[in-house]
């Protein structure tokens, strides 16, 4: 099968959607399919226009970005003439929908669309985004539905909204995690602590872009309300907000309890998860939390999750079962949840074990995606009086 993924940014850029598309595409190659990723050249200076990465052909189009990633605009069309499936990642992405429209007309391929953060702009903390973006979001949703043969969602929240508001029945295809996260056996915490000169043993972990919407400042404020022997480790690239986060830590006198590791390799990330008490997801906007892979990564290592009650998170994290939910932008409530796990190790371990049952590997997700693609292709074949794709 010839599969074309369309996404506004891709490796070597690092982020949630970039990692998800890369893992899915590479697993589909391992299953024997021909896979191409069409993406933009924004923020990947030095990368060639075309290359093959781990068996995946990557085509980068000359593009322009207006402030937000979703407003990336293609300035040219991809030279792809054959495809069976075009998989669009996010209906909110102008780049992805526009490129898919052109490819669909040229190749007559079936189109799968991953709908993400449907109608989530309304709760955005930026007043201008909150007022204007809903119109953009509805416009892009309509455009995506016009070309869509296979609606997909990662979040049960989005599935629910599509069904109730738009009468669209979507298939559930969440993100997976690499299988090495599921290998039993814990890392040596002393090795990790020594490597990064960490002087606290009661650690909570933040994984993600250091961006205001991800709520790193909320975790810093929560540390102020925790016992003095509790600290936080931050993993992930700076999205321009780190300086403000560290300035806040200095002002409230918790800078010595904040460890910033930046972007780390997968082995180090697993070490960090294994050493921590729990993963903290303090995001303040529904738009940025569709299906956080970091939750799966934490559960795979049998660690509980403390997360804001927003977006798709409450559909996965069940309060008191596999984690704890708190209201967004409430540092005191977050601190109380953290201290509960500090003082109740049995509860913490039980939540982590229960969460592990909610985790999928990328091999499982890739196999599921192929089955969904084939179902759509069979429908096309029958309408043409043949049996193509069976």
N, C-alpha and C positions, 0 to 999 in steps of 0.2 A: 504494500500500500504506500502511496505517495502522500505524505503528510506535510502541510505547511503551517507552522505556528507564526502568528503575527503578534508582536508585543513591542511597546514603544522603547524599551531598553533591555539589554541583555549583557551577559558576561563579556568583558571583564568588569562591567559595573556590578556592584553588589547590593542586593536588596531582596525583599521578600518575593516579589513577583519575578524578579530576575532568576533567583535560585529555583523557584518552583518550575518555571518554564524549562530551565536548563536540565533539571533532574528528570522531568517528564520526557523531554525530547531524547535525552541520552538513553533512558530506559526503553523507549520505543525503538531506538536503533538496535539495542541489544535483543529485542524481540524480532528483529529481522526486517524492519520497515525503513523506507527511504525518507529521511526527515530533514526539512529545511526550516530555519528560523529567519523570518524577515523582521528586521528591527531598524532603529534609527542610528545615526552616527553621532548623536548628541552625547557629550560627556565621555566619549571613548577615543579621545585624540590619540593617534598613533596606531590604532587598530585598522587592519586592511578592509577594503570594501567587501571582499569575500574571503572566507577561509573555512577550513573544516576543523571543528573542535570536538574531540572525542566522538568522531563519526557523524556529527551533525554539521550540515552545511549552513553557514551563517552569512546572510546577505544584509549589509548595512546600507540603508538609503540616506542620501543627503537630506537633512531635515533641519527644522528650526523649532526652538522651544520658547513658548511665551510663559515665563514664570513657573508654571506647574508642569509636571511630567505629562499629565493628561492632555495638556495643550500643546503637545509635540505635533508638528505638522510635516508630513512628507513633502519634499520638493521634487520628487521623481517617483516613477513607478518601477516595481521589480520586474526583471526580465524572466518571468516564470510562466511557461506555457502549459504545463501539465501538473495536475494535482487531483487527488481523490477527495481529500479533506482539507479544509482551511479552518484552523482552530484559532479563534480570536480571543485574546486575553484582556478582558475588561471592556464593557460597553461604554465606560466613561472615557476611554482613550480615543481621542480624535484620530491619532495616527493609526491605531489598530483597525478601527471601523472603516476609515477611508481606504486604507490599503486593501482590506478584505473585499470591499465593494468592487475595486478594480480587478482583483484576482478572480473573484467569482464570475464576473462578466467574461473574462478571458479564458478561464479554464473550465467553467461550468461545474466546478467542484461543489460538493455539499459543504455547508458552513456550520461549524459548532461555535457557539459563543459562551464564554464563561462570564456570567453576569455577577458583578461584585459590588458591594456597598450600594445596593439599589435604594434610591431615595434617601441617601445618608447625608446629603449636604445640609439638610435642615438643622442638624444639631452641631454644625461646625462653629467653633468659637470665634472665628473671624467674621465680623458682621457683614462685610461685603460679600464674602463667599456664601454666607448663610442666606443673603437676600437674592443674589444673582445666580449662583451655581445651580439651584434647583431647576431653573428653566433650561440651563445647559444639559443637566442630567436627564431630564425628561425628553429633550430633543434627541440626545444620543441614544437613549433607550429605544425610542421609536425607530431610529435609523438601524440600530442593531437588530431589532425584531423583524424588520423587513427582509433582511438577508439571512436570517437565522433558520436553519433546518433542525438544529439540535441545541436547545437551551440547556446550559449546564450551570450549576452553582457549587460553591465550596461551603457556603454557609446555609444552615437551615433557616436562618432569618431571611435571607434573600429568597429562598424557595417559598417561604410563607408569604412574603410580600408580592412576589410575582404571581402567585396563585390567587390571592385575595384581591389585589388591586388591578392586575392586568390580565387575569384569566390565562396565565401561561403555566403549563405543567413542565417543570424543569427536572432534569436528572441530577442526582447528587454525585459529584465527583470532587472530593476534597483533595487537599495536598497530602503527600506522604512524607516520609523521612528516609534517609539512607539506612540501609540495613545494619550498618556498624553501630548505630545507636542502640540497637536491640540486643547486641551481644552482652551476655551476662558478665558480671565481674566489675568491681568498682575500682576507680583510680586511687592512687596513693595521695591522700590530702596533703601530707607533709611535703611531698615533692612540689605540688602546686603552690602551697603557701611560701615555700622557700624561693621558688623560681621568681615570684613577683613581690617578694619581701612584704607579704601581708601579715600583719601583726594581730589580726582578729580571727577567731575561729567560728564565731556565730555570724555567718555570712548569708545575705540575701542577694539574688542575682537579677540584674536587668540585662536583657539581650535585645538589641535592636538599634535602629538609627537614633542618634542623639538629636531628637527633633521635639519641638514643643508639644505637638499633638500626641507624642508617645508618652508624655508625662514624666520625664526623668526628674523634673523639679519637684513633683509630688512625692517621689520616693525620697529625695533629699530632705524635704520637710518632715517626712514621716520618721526618718532616722533620728531627728531631734527629739521625738517623743518616745523613742525606744531606750532600753537600757544602754549604758555606756559601752558594754562589750559587744554590741551589735553593730555591724557595718554592712555596706552595700558595695557590690562589684558591678561595674558597668562594662559591658562588651558591645561593640558595634561602632560603625563609622560615625564621625561627627558630621551632622547635617547643618552646621552653622550655629548650633545652640549650646555647645559644650562650654564655651567661655562664660555664658550667663549662668549655667548650672553650677560651675565651680565658684563663681562669684557669690552665688546664693549660699553655697556650702560654707564659704569663708564668713559671710555675714552672720550666719546663725550658729557658727562655731562647731561645725561637724566635718570640716574639711579632712581631718585626720581619720575619719571613718568612711571616706569615699575613695574607692580604688577604681581608676579608669584604665582599662587595658587596651582600648581601641579595637581594631579588627584583629581577630586571632584565628589560627587554623582550627580545623575541626577537632583534632586531638586535644588541644588546649581548652576548647569550648566544653568538651565532654568532661574534662578534669574539673572545670569550674562548676558545672552542673552537679557533679558528684560530690563536690566539697560544700556546696551551698545547702541551706535548710530548705529553701523554696525559690521558685521563679516568681518574680514580681512583674506584673503587666499593668502599669498605672495609667494607661492611655486615657485621654480626655475627649476623644472624638470617635464616633461610630465609623466614620469614613476610613480610618486607618486600621481597623481591626475586623477583617472579614473572616479569615481562618488562620490565626497566627500559628505558624509552624513551630515557633518556640515552645508553645504549649505541648505539642506532640513530642518535641525533643526532651522536655523536662519529664513528661510521663514515661517516655521510653527508658529513662534512667531512674524511674520510680521516685520522682520528686513531685511534691504537690505544687499547686499554682495558686497565687493570690492575684486576682485580676479585677479590673474595673468592670462594673455591670453595664457593658455597652456593646453595640454591634453584634457580631456573631458569638461573642464570648459566652454569654449565659446559656447558649444552646449546647455548649460543650462542657463548661465548668459548672458542675452541680454543687451548690453551696453545702459544705459539710460532708460531701461524699468523696469527690476527687480534687477538691480545692476549696478556696474561700472567695466569695464575691464581696466587693465593697463599692460604694458609690464613687463615681469619678470625682477628682478634685477634692478629696477629703483625706488629708494627711493623717489626721488623728484616727480615723476608722482604719486606715491602712496600717498604721502603727499597732493598733489593737490586734488586728489579724496576725501581724508578724509576731507579736509577743505571745499570742496563743500557741503558735507552732514552736516557738522557742521553749516554752514551758511544758508542752505536751508532745514529746517525741513519738509516742505510740500513735497518736492521731496523725501526725505528720507522715509517718511511714505507711499507715493504712491508706491515707488519701493517695499517696504516690503509687501504691500497688494497684489501687482501683483504676487510676488514670491510665495505666499501661494498657489495659484492655481496649482503650479507645484509639489506639495508634495503628496506622497503616504504613507499610513500606512503599517506596516508590515503585517497586516491581508489581505490587498488588494494584496500585493506582493505574500504572501504565497498561496492565492487562485489562483492567476495567474500561479504560478509555478506548482501547481497540475494539472491544465488544460493542460499545456504544456507537463507534464509527461504523462498524460493519452492519449494525442494525439499520442505520440511515441509508447506507449504500444498497442494502437489500431492497429497501422500500423503493429507491430510485430504479433498481434493476427490474422489479416487477412492473412498474409503470411503463417501462420501455420494452417489456415483453422478453426480457432475457434474465439471466441468473448471475449477473456480474457481482463479484464481491462476496459470494457465499463460501 
